[in-house]
């Protein structure tokens, strides 16, 4: 399958996350369609996003990682009571 630039960017982000997690001994999980495709070992469609689940205790570390990597981290008022 030929991937769009967006899917390629998402795959590169997943690799960046994996490298950072390994270097810093952090646990995380991917969910959703991309996780299924990664488990199967091939992409069956383009993807628009990733479902990324860090451990609660690592939330601030991951927020800093994304900010330092040039991403915008938004606060969602619906989730203000969560880390």
GIHU-V189617 format. One record per pair of residues at least 4 apart in sequence whose ideal C-beta (glycine too) atoms are under 6 Angstrom apart, sorted by the first residue. I is the first residue (numbers start at 1). J is the second residue. D is the distance in Angstrom with one decimal. If there is no record, write none. Layout:
i:I j:J d:D
i:I j:J d:D
This chain:
i:1 j:43 d:5.2
i:3 j:7 d:3.9
i:3 j:8 d:5.2
i:4 j:46 d:4.9
i:7 j:46 d:4.6
i:7 j:47 d:5.1
i:10 j:47 d:5.5
i:10 j:50 d:5.6
i:20 j:65 d:5.6
i:21 j:26 d:4.3
i:21 j:28 d:5.6
i:26 j:58 d:5.3
i:27 j:55 d:5.2
i:28 j:54 d:4.7
i:29 j:53 d:4.3
i:30 j:35 d:4.2
i:31 j:35 d:5.1
i:31 j:51 d:3.8
i:32 j:51 d:3.7
i:33 j:47 d:6.0
i:34 j:47 d:4.7
i:34 j:50 d:5.4
i:37 j:43 d:4.9
i:37 j:44 d:5.9
i:54 j:58 d:4.8
i:54 j:62 d:4.6
i:56 j:83 d:4.9
i:58 j:62 d:5.7
i:59 j:83 d:3.9
i:63 j:73 d:5.1
i:64 j:68 d:6.0
i:66 j:71 d:4.1
i:66 j:73 d:5.3
i:67 j:73 d:5.5
